[in-house]
Each structure stands twice: as C-alpha cells, then as structure tokens.
Amino acid sequence: MIDAKPRDPGRLADMIASHIELSIPDKQVLLATLDPVRRLKRVGDLLQSNA
C-alpha cells in the first residue's frame, strides 16, 4: 500500500519523479543524487522549470 503522506524526502522525490515526464539526462541526474533532501529539491526545480 502507498503511504498517502510519505515522511521520507527521498521516497517523496522518487514518487513525484515517477509521475512526471522527464528527459533521460534529468532522470540520470536524479538517480545520481544520493542525498534525499537534495533529490527532492531537484525534483521541485524540475517541476518549476516545466511549469
């Protein structure tokens, strides 16, 4: 079952990233970002740049 309120920033970033269209290079950058807080920020930046 999917947690409606993920408390882990890495898990939240991965969940959001899996539901948006990203280029291969953007996906690679996310995969290479091991720090979960930094990965979540990158996802936020990608969402803003695609808005």
mmCIF entry with sequence, helices, sheets and N, C-alpha, C, O atoms, coordinates in Angstrom:
data_MODEL
# 
_entry.id   MODEL 
# 
_entity.id                         1 
_entity.type                       polymer 
_entity.pdbx_number_of_molecules   1 
# 
_entity_poly.entity_id                      1 
_entity_poly.type                           'polypeptide(L)' 
_entity_poly.nstd_linkage                   no 
_entity_poly.nstd_monomer                   no 
_entity_poly.pdbx_seq_one_letter_code       MIDAKPRDPGRLADMIASHIELSIPDKQVLLATLDPVRRLKRVGDLLQSNA 
_entity_poly.pdbx_seq_one_letter_code_can   MIDAKPRDPGRLADMIASHIELSIPDKQVLLATLDPVRRLKRVGDLLQSNA 
_entity_poly.pdbx_strand_id                 A 
# 
loop_
_entity_poly_seq.entity_id 
_entity_poly_seq.num 
_entity_poly_seq.mon_id 
_entity_poly_seq.hetero 
1 1  MET n 
1 2  ILE n 
1 3  ASP n 
1 4  ALA n 
1 5  LYS n 
1 6  PRO n 
1 7  ARG n 
1 8  ASP n 
1 9  PRO n 
1 10 GLY n 
1 11 ARG n 
1 12 LEU n 
1 13 ALA n 
1 14 ASP n 
1 15 MET n 
1 16 ILE n 
1 17 ALA n 
1 18 SER n 
1 19 HIS n 
1 20 ILE n 
1 21 GLU n 
1 22 LEU n 
1 23 SER n 
1 24 ILE n 
1 25 PRO n 
1 26 ASP n 
1 27 LYS n 
1 28 GLN n 
1 29 VAL n 
1 30 LEU n 
1 31 LEU n 
1 32 ALA n 
1 33 THR n 
1 34 LEU n 
1 35 ASP n 
1 36 PRO n 
1 37 VAL n 
1 38 ARG n 
1 39 ARG n 
1 40 LEU n 
1 41 LYS n 
1 42 ARG n 
1 43 VAL n 
1 44 GLY n 
1 45 ASP n 
1 46 LEU n 
1 47 LEU n 
1 48 GLN n 
1 49 SER n 
1 50 ASN n 
1 51 ALA n 
# 
_struct_asym.id          A 
_struct_asym.entity_id   1 
# 
loop_
_struct_conf.conf_type_id 
_struct_conf.id 
_struct_conf.pdbx_PDB_helix_id 
_struct_conf.beg_label_comp_id 
_struct_conf.beg_label_asym_id 
_struct_conf.beg_label_seq_id 
_struct_conf.pdbx_beg_PDB_ins_code 
_struct_conf.end_label_comp_id 
_struct_conf.end_label_asym_id 
_struct_conf.end_label_seq_id 
_struct_conf.pdbx_end_PDB_ins_code 
_struct_conf.beg_auth_comp_id 
_struct_conf.beg_auth_asym_id 
_struct_conf.beg_auth_seq_id 
_struct_conf.end_auth_comp_id 
_struct_conf.end_auth_asym_id 
_struct_conf.end_auth_seq_id 
_struct_conf.pdbx_PDB_helix_class 
_struct_conf.details 
_struct_conf.pdbx_PDB_helix_length 
HELX_P HELX_P1 AA1 PRO A 9  ? ALA A 17 ? PRO A 9  ALA A 17 1 ? 9  
HELX_P HELX_P2 AA2 ILE A 24 ? ALA A 32 ? ILE A 24 ALA A 32 1 ? 9  
HELX_P HELX_P3 AA3 PRO A 36 ? SER A 49 ? PRO A 36 SER A 49 1 ? 14 
# 
_struct_conf_type.id          HELX_P 
_struct_conf_type.criteria    ? 
_struct_conf_type.reference   ? 
# 
loop_
_atom_site.group_PDB 
_atom_site.id 
_atom_site.type_symbol 
_atom_site.label_atom_id 
_atom_site.label_alt_id 
_atom_site.label_comp_id 
_atom_site.label_asym_id 
_atom_site.label_entity_id 
_atom_site.label_seq_id 
_atom_site.pdbx_PDB_ins_code 
_atom_site.Cartn_x 
_atom_site.Cartn_y 
_atom_site.Cartn_z 
_atom_site.occupancy 
_atom_site.B_iso_or_equiv 
_atom_site.pdbx_formal_charge 
_atom_site.auth_seq_id 
_atom_site.auth_comp_id 
_atom_site.auth_asym_id 
_atom_site.auth_atom_id 
_atom_site.pdbx_PDB_model_num 
ATOM 1   N N  . MET A 1 1  ? 0.842  -1.171 0.000   1.00 0.00 ? 1  MET A N  1 
ATOM 2   C CA . MET A 1 1  ? 0.000  0.000  0.000   1.00 0.00 ? 1  MET A CA 1 
ATOM 3   C C  . MET A 1 1  ? 0.895  1.245  0.000   1.00 0.00 ? 1  MET A C  1 
ATOM 4   O O  . MET A 1 1  ? 1.939  1.261  0.651   1.00 0.00 ? 1  MET A O  1 
ATOM 5   N N  . ILE A 1 2  ? 0.492  2.261  -0.715  1.00 0.00 ? 2  ILE A N  1 
ATOM 6   C CA . ILE A 1 2  ? 1.248  3.509  -0.799  1.00 0.00 ? 2  ILE A CA 1 
ATOM 7   C C  . ILE A 1 2  ? 0.856  4.412  0.361   1.00 0.00 ? 2  ILE A C  1 
ATOM 8   O O  . ILE A 1 2  ? -0.326 4.636  0.622   1.00 0.00 ? 2  ILE A O  1 
ATOM 9   N N  . ASP A 1 3  ? 1.855  4.917  1.040   1.00 0.00 ? 3  ASP A N  1 
ATOM 10  C CA . ASP A 1 3  ? 1.628  5.847  2.134   1.00 0.00 ? 3  ASP A CA 1 
ATOM 11  C C  . ASP A 1 3  ? 1.172  7.175  1.563   1.00 0.00 ? 3  ASP A C  1 
ATOM 12  O O  . ASP A 1 3  ? 1.875  7.773  0.749   1.00 0.00 ? 3  ASP A O  1 
ATOM 13  N N  . ALA A 1 4  ? 0.012  7.642  1.975   1.00 0.00 ? 4  ALA A N  1 
ATOM 14  C CA . ALA A 1 4  ? -0.531 8.898  1.458   1.00 0.00 ? 4  ALA A CA 1 
ATOM 15  C C  . ALA A 1 4  ? 0.295  10.098 1.889   1.00 0.00 ? 4  ALA A C  1 
ATOM 16  O O  . ALA A 1 4  ? 0.264  11.142 1.237   1.00 0.00 ? 4  ALA A O  1 
ATOM 17  N N  . LYS A 1 5  ? 1.033  9.958  2.981   1.00 0.00 ? 5  LYS A N  1 
ATOM 18  C CA . LYS A 1 5  ? 1.870  11.048 3.490   1.00 0.00 ? 5  LYS A CA 1 
ATOM 19  C C  . LYS A 1 5  ? 3.289  10.527 3.697   1.00 0.00 ? 5  LYS A C  1 
ATOM 20  O O  . LYS A 1 5  ? 3.682  10.240 4.828   1.00 0.00 ? 5  LYS A O  1 
ATOM 21  N N  . PRO A 1 6  ? 4.058  10.402 2.624   1.00 0.00 ? 6  PRO A N  1 
ATOM 22  C CA . PRO A 1 6  ? 5.430  9.925  2.819   1.00 0.00 ? 6  PRO A CA 1 
ATOM 23  C C  . PRO A 1 6  ? 6.223  10.894 3.684   1.00 0.00 ? 6  PRO A C  1 
ATOM 24  O O  . PRO A 1 6  ? 6.193  12.106 3.470   1.00 0.00 ? 6  PRO A O  1 
ATOM 25  N N  . ARG A 1 7  ? 6.929  10.344 4.661   1.00 0.00 ? 7  ARG A N  1 
ATOM 26  C CA . ARG A 1 7  ? 7.710  11.172 5.576   1.00 0.00 ? 7  ARG A CA 1 
ATOM 27  C C  . ARG A 1 7  ? 9.183  11.218 5.183   1.00 0.00 ? 7  ARG A C  1 
ATOM 28  O O  . ARG A 1 7  ? 9.956  12.013 5.718   1.00 0.00 ? 7  ARG A O  1 
ATOM 29  N N  . ASP A 1 8  ? 9.555  10.366 4.255   1.00 0.00 ? 8  ASP A N  1 
ATOM 30  C CA . ASP A 1 8  ? 10.939 10.283 3.801   1.00 0.00 ? 8  ASP A CA 1 
ATOM 31  C C  . ASP A 1 8  ? 11.095 11.143 2.544   1.00 0.00 ? 8  ASP A C  1 
ATOM 32  O O  . ASP A 1 8  ? 10.438 10.874 1.538   1.00 0.00 ? 8  ASP A O  1 
ATOM 33  N N  . PRO A 1 9  ? 11.957 12.183 2.580   1.00 0.00 ? 9  PRO A N  1 
ATOM 34  C CA . PRO A 1 9  ? 12.086 13.069 1.418   1.00 0.00 ? 9  PRO A CA 1 
ATOM 35  C C  . PRO A 1 9  ? 12.541 12.339 0.152   1.00 0.00 ? 9  PRO A C  1 
ATOM 36  O O  . PRO A 1 9  ? 12.122 12.694 -0.950  1.00 0.00 ? 9  PRO A O  1 
ATOM 37  N N  . GLY A 1 10 ? 13.385 11.335 0.301   1.00 0.00 ? 10 GLY A N  1 
ATOM 38  C CA . GLY A 1 10 ? 13.833 10.578 -0.867  1.00 0.00 ? 10 GLY A CA 1 
ATOM 39  C C  . GLY A 1 10 ? 12.694 9.803  -1.510  1.00 0.00 ? 10 GLY A C  1 
ATOM 40  O O  . GLY A 1 10 ? 12.564 9.758  -2.733  1.00 0.00 ? 10 GLY A O  1 
ATOM 41  N N  . ARG A 1 11 ? 11.881 9.202  -0.674  1.00 0.00 ? 11 ARG A N  1 
ATOM 42  C CA . ARG A 1 11 ? 10.733 8.442  -1.186  1.00 0.00 ? 11 ARG A CA 1 
ATOM 43  C C  . ARG A 1 11 ? 9.728  9.378  -1.867  1.00 0.00 ? 11 ARG A C  1 
ATOM 44  O O  . ARG A 1 11 ? 9.169  9.042  -2.911  1.00 0.00 ? 11 ARG A O  1 
ATOM 45  N N  . LEU A 1 12 ? 9.507  10.543 -1.276  1.00 0.00 ? 12 LEU A N  1 
ATOM 46  C CA . LEU A 1 12 ? 8.608  11.532 -1.867  1.00 0.00 ? 12 LEU A CA 1 
ATOM 47  C C  . LEU A 1 12 ? 9.151  11.993 -3.224  1.00 0.00 ? 12 LEU A C  1 
ATOM 48  O O  . LEU A 1 12 ? 8.400  12.078 -4.196  1.00 0.00 ? 12 LEU A O  1 
ATOM 49  N N  . ALA A 1 13 ? 10.438 12.286 -3.289  1.00 0.00 ? 13 ALA A N  1 
ATOM 50  C CA . ALA A 1 13 ? 11.057 12.714 -4.550  1.00 0.00 ? 13 ALA A CA 1 
ATOM 51  C C  . ALA A 1 13 ? 10.908 11.632 -5.614  1.00 0.00 ? 13 ALA A C  1 
ATOM 52  O O  . ALA A 1 13 ? 10.578 11.927 -6.763  1.00 0.00 ? 13 ALA A O  1 
ATOM 53  N N  . ASP A 1 14 ? 11.150 10.386 -5.235  1.00 0.00 ? 14 ASP A N  1 
ATOM 54  C CA . ASP A 1 14 ? 11.035 9.283  -6.190  1.00 0.00 ? 14 ASP A CA 1 
ATOM 55  C C  . ASP A 1 14 ? 9.599  9.106  -6.663  1.00 0.00 ? 14 ASP A C  1 
ATOM 56  O O  . ASP A 1 14 ? 9.362  8.843  -7.842  1.00 0.00 ? 14 ASP A O  1 
ATOM 57  N N  . MET A 1 15 ? 8.636  9.250  -5.747  1.00 0.00 ? 15 MET A N  1 
ATOM 58  C CA . MET A 1 15 ? 7.240  9.096  -6.112  1.00 0.00 ? 15 MET A CA 1 
ATOM 59  C C  . MET A 1 15 ? 6.817  10.194 -7.095  1.00 0.00 ? 15 MET A C  1 
ATOM 60  O O  . MET A 1 15 ? 6.148  9.913  -8.089  1.00 0.00 ? 15 MET A O  1 
ATOM 61  N N  . ILE A 1 16 ? 7.201  11.422 -6.820  1.00 0.00 ? 16 ILE A N  1 
ATOM 62  C CA . ILE A 1 16 ? 6.848  12.533 -7.715  1.00 0.00 ? 16 ILE A CA 1 
ATOM 63  C C  . ILE A 1 16 ? 7.528  12.345 -9.068  1.00 0.00 ? 16 ILE A C  1 
ATOM 64  O O  . ILE A 1 16 ? 6.890  12.483 -10.112 1.00 0.00 ? 16 ILE A O  1 
ATOM 65  N N  . ALA A 1 17 ? 8.821  12.030 -9.050  1.00 0.00 ? 17 ALA A N  1 
ATOM 66  C CA . ALA A 1 17 ? 9.578  11.881 -10.297 1.00 0.00 ? 17 ALA A CA 1 
ATOM 67  C C  . ALA A 1 17 ? 9.013  10.764 -11.169 1.00 0.00 ? 17 ALA A C  1 
ATOM 68  O O  . ALA A 1 17 ? 9.085  10.841 -12.396 1.00 0.00 ? 17 ALA A O  1 
ATOM 69  N N  . SER A 1 18 ? 8.459  9.742  -10.556 1.00 0.00 ? 18 SER A N  1 
ATOM 70  C CA . SER A 1 18 ? 7.911  8.629  -11.343 1.00 0.00 ? 18 SER A CA 1 
ATOM 71  C C  . SER A 1 18 ? 6.609  8.994  -12.044 1.00 0.00 ? 18 SER A C  1 
ATOM 72  O O  . SER A 1 18 ? 6.156  8.270  -12.930 1.00 0.00 ? 18 SER A O  1 
ATOM 73  N N  . HIS A 1 19 ? 6.006  10.112 -11.652 1.00 0.00 ? 19 HIS A N  1 
ATOM 74  C CA . HIS A 1 19 ? 4.724  10.511 -12.231 1.00 0.00 ? 19 HIS A CA 1 
ATOM 75  C C  . HIS A 1 19 ? 4.816  11.719 -13.166 1.00 0.00 ? 19 HIS A C  1 
ATOM 76  O O  . HIS A 1 19 ? 3.791  12.210 -13.638 1.00 0.00 ? 19 HIS A O  1 
ATOM 77  N N  . ILE A 1 20 ? 6.019  12.197 -13.433 1.00 0.00 ? 20 ILE A N  1 
ATOM 78  C CA . ILE A 1 20 ? 6.160  13.330 -14.353 1.00 0.00 ? 20 ILE A CA 1 
ATOM 79  C C  . ILE A 1 20 ? 7.067  12.930 -15.512 1.00 0.00 ? 20 ILE A C  1 
ATOM 80  O O  . ILE A 1 20 ? 7.914  12.045 -15.388 1.00 0.00 ? 20 ILE A O  1 
ATOM 81  N N  . GLU A 1 21 ? 6.866  13.603 -16.634 1.00 0.00 ? 21 GLU A N  1 
ATOM 82  C CA . GLU A 1 21 ? 7.710  13.335 -17.801 1.00 0.00 ? 21 GLU A CA 1 
ATOM 83  C C  . GLU A 1 21 ? 9.048  14.039 -17.620 1.00 0.00 ? 21 GLU A C  1 
ATOM 84  O O  . GLU A 1 21 ? 9.104  15.248 -17.397 1.00 0.00 ? 21 GLU A O  1 
ATOM 85  N N  . LEU A 1 22 ? 10.124 13.263 -17.718 1.00 0.00 ? 22 LEU A N  1 
ATOM 86  C CA . LEU A 1 22 ? 11.470 13.806 -17.601 1.00 0.00 ? 22 LEU A CA 1 
ATOM 87  C C  . LEU A 1 22 ? 12.330 13.267 -18.725 1.00 0.00 ? 22 LEU A C  1 
ATOM 88  O O  . LEU A 1 22 ? 12.122 12.155 -19.210 1.00 0.00 ? 22 LEU A O  1 
ATOM 89  N N  . SER A 1 23 ? 13.289 14.065 -19.129 1.00 0.00 ? 23 SER A N  1 
ATOM 90  C CA . SER A 1 23 ? 14.242 13.605 -20.132 1.00 0.00 ? 23 SER A CA 1 
ATOM 91  C C  . SER A 1 23 ? 15.188 12.590 -19.485 1.00 0.00 ? 23 SER A C  1 
ATOM 92  O O  . SER A 1 23 ? 15.302 12.523 -18.261 1.00 0.00 ? 23 SER A O  1 
ATOM 93  N N  . ILE A 1 24 ? 15.856 11.814 -20.315 1.00 0.00 ? 24 ILE A N  1 
ATOM 94  C CA . ILE A 1 24 ? 16.822 10.835 -19.813 1.00 0.00 ? 24 ILE A CA 1 
ATOM 95  C C  . ILE A 1 24 ? 17.921 11.525 -18.989 1.00 0.00 ? 24 ILE A C  1 
ATOM 96  O O  . ILE A 1 24 ? 18.252 11.046 -17.905 1.00 0.00 ? 24 ILE A O  1 
ATOM 97  N N  . PRO A 1 25 ? 18.495 12.638 -19.477 1.00 0.00 ? 25 PRO A N  1 
ATOM 98  C CA . PRO A 1 25 ? 19.518 13.305 -18.658 1.00 0.00 ? 25 PRO A CA 1 
ATOM 99  C C  . PRO A 1 25 ? 18.984 13.762 -17.288 1.00 0.00 ? 25 PRO A C  1 
ATOM 100 O O  . PRO A 1 25 ? 19.692 13.667 -16.285 1.00 0.00 ? 25 PRO A O  1 
ATOM 101 N N  . ASP A 1 26 ? 17.740 14.255 -17.249 1.00 0.00 ? 26 ASP A N  1 
ATOM 102 C CA . ASP A 1 26 ? 17.165 14.676 -15.968 1.00 0.00 ? 26 ASP A CA 1 
ATOM 103 C C  . ASP A 1 26 ? 16.986 13.474 -15.041 1.00 0.00 ? 26 ASP A C  1 
ATOM 104 O O  . ASP A 1 26 ? 17.241 13.571 -13.840 1.00 0.00 ? 26 ASP A O  1 
ATOM 105 N N  . LYS A 1 27 ? 16.551 12.347 -15.593 1.00 0.00 ? 27 LYS A N  1 
ATOM 106 C CA . LYS A 1 27 ? 16.402 11.137 -14.788 1.00 0.00 ? 27 LYS A CA 1 
ATOM 107 C C  . LYS A 1 27 ? 17.752 10.677 -14.252 1.00 0.00 ? 27 LYS A C  1 
ATOM 108 O O  . LYS A 1 27 ? 17.854 10.239 -13.106 1.00 0.00 ? 27 LYS A O  1 
ATOM 109 N N  . GLN A 1 28 ? 18.782 10.776 -15.078 1.00 0.00 ? 28 GLN A N  1 
ATOM 110 C CA . GLN A 1 28 ? 20.117 10.360 -14.650 1.00 0.00 ? 28 GLN A CA 1 
ATOM 111 C C  . GLN A 1 28 ? 20.628 11.232 -13.509 1.00 0.00 ? 28 GLN A C  1 
ATOM 112 O O  . GLN A 1 28 ? 21.245 10.736 -12.566 1.00 0.00 ? 28 GLN A O  1 
ATOM 113 N N  . VAL A 1 29 ? 20.368 12.530 -13.601 1.00 0.00 ? 29 VAL A N  1 
ATOM 114 C CA . VAL A 1 29 ? 20.783 13.441 -12.530 1.00 0.00 ? 29 VAL A CA 1 
ATOM 115 C C  . VAL A 1 29 ? 20.080 13.067 -11.229 1.00 0.00 ? 29 VAL A C  1 
ATOM 116 O O  . VAL A 1 29 ? 20.706 13.044 -10.169 1.00 0.00 ? 29 VAL A O  1 
ATOM 117 N N  . LEU A 1 30 ? 18.787 12.776 -11.304 1.00 0.00 ? 30 LEU A N  1 
ATOM 118 C CA . LEU A 1 30 ? 18.060 12.391 -10.094 1.00 0.00 ? 30 LEU A CA 1 
ATOM 119 C C  . LEU A 1 30 ? 18.598 11.092 -9.510  1.00 0.00 ? 30 LEU A C  1 
ATOM 120 O O  . LEU A 1 30 ? 18.773 10.973 -8.297  1.00 0.00 ? 30 LEU A O  1 
ATOM 121 N N  . LEU A 1 31 ? 18.858 10.120 -10.381 1.00 0.00 ? 31 LEU A N  1 
ATOM 122 C CA . LEU A 1 31 ? 19.377 8.839  -9.904  1.00 0.00 ? 31 LEU A CA 1 
ATOM 123 C C  . LEU A 1 31 ? 20.747 8.989  -9.256  1.00 0.00 ? 31 LEU A C  1 
ATOM 124 O O  . LEU A 1 31 ? 21.085 8.251  -8.330  1.00 0.00 ? 31 LEU A O  1 
ATOM 125 N N  . ALA A 1 32 ? 21.524 9.932  -9.737  1.00 0.00 ? 32 ALA A N  1 
ATOM 126 C CA . ALA A 1 32 ? 22.869 10.149 -9.197  1.00 0.00 ? 32 ALA A CA 1 
ATOM 127 C C  . ALA A 1 32 ? 22.869 10.982 -7.918  1.00 0.00 ? 32 ALA A C  1 
ATOM 128 O O  . ALA A 1 32 ? 23.891 11.066 -7.237  1.00 0.00 ? 32 ALA A O  1 
ATOM 129 N N  . THR A 1 33 ? 21.746 11.591 -7.588  1.00 0.00 ? 33 THR A N  1 
ATOM 130 C CA . THR A 1 33 ? 21.651 12.435 -6.394  1.00 0.00 ? 33 THR A CA 1 
ATOM 131 C C  . THR A 1 33 ? 21.283 11.552 -5.202  1.00 0.00 ? 33 THR A C  1 
ATOM 132 O O  . THR A 1 33 ? 20.122 11.180 -5.033  1.00 0.00 ? 33 THR A O  1 
ATOM 133 N N  . LEU A 1 34 ? 22.262 11.225 -4.393  1.00 0.00 ? 34 LEU A N  1 
ATOM 134 C CA . LEU A 1 34 ? 22.046 10.292 -3.290  1.00 0.00 ? 34 LEU A CA 1 
ATOM 135 C C  . LEU A 1 34 ? 21.422 10.946 -2.056  1.00 0.00 ? 34 LEU A C  1 
ATOM 136 O O  . LEU A 1 34 ? 20.695 10.293 -1.307  1.00 0.00 ? 34 LEU A O  1 
ATOM 137 N N  . ASP A 1 35 ? 21.704 12.225 -1.846  1.00 0.00 ? 35 ASP A N  1 
ATOM 138 C CA . ASP A 1 35 ? 21.127 12.927 -0.697  1.00 0.00 ? 35 ASP A CA 1 
ATOM 139 C C  . ASP A 1 35 ? 19.631 13.129 -0.941  1.00 0.00 ? 35 ASP A C  1 
ATOM 140 O O  . ASP A 1 35 ? 19.267 13.811 -1.899  1.00 0.00 ? 35 ASP A O  1 
ATOM 141 N N  . PRO A 1 36 ? 18.749 12.560 -0.109  1.00 0.00 ? 36 PRO A N  1 
ATOM 142 C CA . PRO A 1 36 ? 17.313 12.626 -0.375  1.00 0.00 ? 36 PRO A CA 1 
ATOM 143 C C  . PRO A 1 36 ? 16.742 14.040 -0.368  1.00 0.00 ? 36 PRO A C  1 
ATOM 144 O O  . PRO A 1 36 ? 15.838 14.339 -1.148  1.00 0.00 ? 36 PRO A O  1 
ATOM 145 N N  . VAL A 1 37 ? 17.245 14.904 0.486   1.00 0.00 ? 37 VAL A N  1 
ATOM 146 C CA . VAL A 1 37 ? 16.737 16.278 0.530   1.00 0.00 ? 37 VAL A CA 1 
ATOM 147 C C  . VAL A 1 37 ? 17.143 17.019 -0.746  1.00 0.00 ? 37 VAL A C  1 
ATOM 148 O O  . VAL A 1 37 ? 16.340 17.746 -1.331  1.00 0.00 ? 37 VAL A O  1 
ATOM 149 N N  . ARG A 1 38 ? 18.379 16.832 -1.166  1.00 0.00 ? 38 ARG A N  1 
ATOM 150 C CA . ARG A 1 38 ? 18.847 17.461 -2.405  1.00 0.00 ? 38 ARG A CA 1 
ATOM 151 C C  . ARG A 1 38 ? 18.059 16.914 -3.610  1.00 0.00 ? 38 ARG A C  1 
ATOM 152 O O  . ARG A 1 38 ? 17.735 17.667 -4.528  1.00 0.00 ? 38 ARG A O  1 
ATOM 153 N N  . ARG A 1 39 ? 17.751 15.601 -3.607  1.00 0.00 ? 39 ARG A N  1 
ATOM 154 C CA . ARG A 1 39 ? 16.973 14.998 -4.705  1.00 0.00 ? 39 ARG A CA 1 
ATOM 155 C C  . ARG A 1 39 ? 15.569 15.592 -4.750  1.00 0.00 ? 39 ARG A C  1 
ATOM 156 O O  . ARG A 1 39 ? 15.048 15.868 -5.831  1.00 0.00 ? 39 ARG A O  1 
ATOM 157 N N  . LEU A 1 40 ? 14.958 15.789 -3.595  1.00 0.00 ? 40 LEU A N  1 
ATOM 158 C CA . LEU A 1 40 ? 13.629 16.397 -3.547  1.00 0.00 ? 40 LEU A CA 1 
ATOM 159 C C  . LEU A 1 40 ? 13.671 17.824 -4.076  1.00 0.00 ? 40 LEU A C  1 
ATOM 160 O O  . LEU A 1 40 ? 12.763 18.247 -4.792  1.00 0.00 ? 40 LEU A O  1 
ATOM 161 N N  . LYS A 1 41 ? 14.714 18.568 -3.731  1.00 0.00 ? 41 LYS A N  1 
ATOM 162 C CA . LYS A 1 41 ? 14.850 19.939 -4.254  1.00 0.00 ? 41 LYS A CA 1 
ATOM 163 C C  . LYS A 1 41 ? 15.007 19.929 -5.769  1.00 0.00 ? 41 LYS A C  1 
ATOM 164 O O  . LYS A 1 41 ? 14.428 20.768 -6.459  1.00 0.00 ? 41 LYS A O  1 
ATOM 165 N N  . ARG A 1 42 ? 15.784 18.987 -6.288  1.00 0.00 ? 42 ARG A N  1 
ATOM 166 C CA . ARG A 1 42 ? 15.958 18.898 -7.746  1.00 0.00 ? 42 ARG A CA 1 
ATOM 167 C C  . ARG A 1 42 ? 14.635 18.586 -8.436  1.00 0.00 ? 42 ARG A C  1 
ATOM 168 O O  . ARG A 1 42 ? 14.347 19.128 -9.503  1.00 0.00 ? 42 ARG A O  1 
ATOM 169 N N  . VAL A 1 43 ? 13.829 17.713 -7.832  1.00 0.00 ? 43 VAL A N  1 
ATOM 170 C CA . VAL A 1 43 ? 12.512 17.417 -8.400  1.00 0.00 ? 43 VAL A CA 1 
ATOM 171 C C  . VAL A 1 43 ? 11.670 18.681 -8.403  1.00 0.00 ? 43 VAL A C  1 
ATOM 172 O O  . VAL A 1 43 ? 10.989 18.965 -9.389  1.00 0.00 ? 43 VAL A O  1 
ATOM 173 N N  . GLY A 1 44 ? 11.704 19.444 -7.321  1.00 0.00 ? 44 GLY A N  1 
ATOM 174 C CA . GLY A 1 44 ? 10.979 20.709 -7.270  1.00 0.00 ? 44 GLY A CA 1 
ATOM 175 C C  . GLY A 1 44 ? 11.450 21.684 -8.331  1.00 0.00 ? 44 GLY A C  1 
ATOM 176 O O  . GLY A 1 44 ? 10.639 22.365 -8.959  1.00 0.00 ? 44 GLY A O  1 
ATOM 177 N N  . ASP A 1 45 ? 12.750 21.753 -8.532  1.00 0.00 ? 45 ASP A N  1 
ATOM 178 C CA . ASP A 1 45 ? 13.295 22.624 -9.574  1.00 0.00 ? 45 ASP A CA 1 
ATOM 179 C C  . ASP A 1 45 ? 12.819 22.182 -10.960 1.00 0.00 ? 45 ASP A C  1 
ATOM 180 O O  . ASP A 1 45 ? 12.482 23.019 -11.798 1.00 0.00 ? 45 ASP A O  1 
ATOM 181 N N  . LEU A 1 46 ? 12.793 20.878 -11.201 1.00 0.00 ? 46 LEU A N  1 
ATOM 182 C CA . LEU A 1 46 ? 12.331 20.361 -12.488 1.00 0.00 ? 46 LEU A CA 1 
ATOM 183 C C  . LEU A 1 46 ? 10.852 20.666 -12.706 1.00 0.00 ? 46 LEU A C  1 
ATOM 184 O O  . LEU A 1 46 ? 10.434 20.997 -13.815 1.00 0.00 ? 46 LEU A O  1 
ATOM 185 N N  . LEU A 1 47 ? 10.074 20.551 -11.646 1.00 0.00 ? 47 LEU A N  1 
ATOM 186 C CA . LEU A 1 47 ? 8.642  20.873 -11.753 1.00 0.00 ? 47 LEU A CA 1 
ATOM 187 C C  . LEU A 1 47 ? 8.449  22.354 -12.089 1.00 0.00 ? 47 LEU A C  1 
ATOM 188 O O  . LEU A 1 47 ? 7.608  22.698 -12.920 1.00 0.00 ? 47 LEU A O  1 
ATOM 189 N N  . GLN A 1 48 ? 9.220  23.222 -11.451 1.00 0.00 ? 48 GLN A N  1 
ATOM 190 C CA . GLN A 1 48 ? 9.102  24.648 -11.726 1.00 0.00 ? 48 GLN A CA 1 
ATOM 191 C C  . GLN A 1 48 ? 9.548  24.995 -13.133 1.00 0.00 ? 48 GLN A C  1 
ATOM 192 O O  . GLN A 1 48 ? 8.942  25.847 -13.783 1.00 0.00 ? 48 GLN A O  1 
ATOM 193 N N  . SER A 1 49 ? 10.594 24.350 -13.608 1.00 0.00 ? 49 SER A N  1 
ATOM 194 C CA . SER A 1 49 ? 11.096 24.668 -14.955 1.00 0.00 ? 49 SER A CA 1 
ATOM 195 C C  . SER A 1 49 ? 10.182 24.141 -16.048 1.00 0.00 ? 49 SER A C  1 
ATOM 196 O O  . SER A 1 49 ? 10.212 24.641 -17.173 1.00 0.00 ? 49 SER A O  1 
ATOM 197 N N  . ASN A 1 50 ? 9.367  23.138 -15.733 1.00 0.00 ? 50 ASN A N  1 
ATOM 198 C CA . ASN A 1 50 ? 8.438  22.573 -16.716 1.00 0.00 ? 50 ASN A CA 1 
ATOM 199 C C  . ASN A 1 50 ? 7.060  23.192 -16.620 1.00 0.00 ? 50 ASN A C  1 
ATOM 200 O O  . ASN A 1 50 ? 6.176  22.846 -17.403 1.00 0.00 ? 50 ASN A O  1 
ATOM 201 N N  . ALA A 1 51 ? 6.855  24.102 -15.677 1.00 0.00 ? 51 ALA A N  1 
ATOM 202 C CA . ALA A 1 51 ? 5.530  24.697 -15.484 1.00 0.00 ? 51 ALA A CA 1 
ATOM 203 C C  . ALA A 1 51 ? 5.216  25.734 -16.532 1.00 0.00 ? 51 ALA A C  1 
ATOM 204 O O  . ALA A 1 51 ? 4.138  26.328 -16.509 1.00 0.00 ? 51 ALA A O  1 
# 
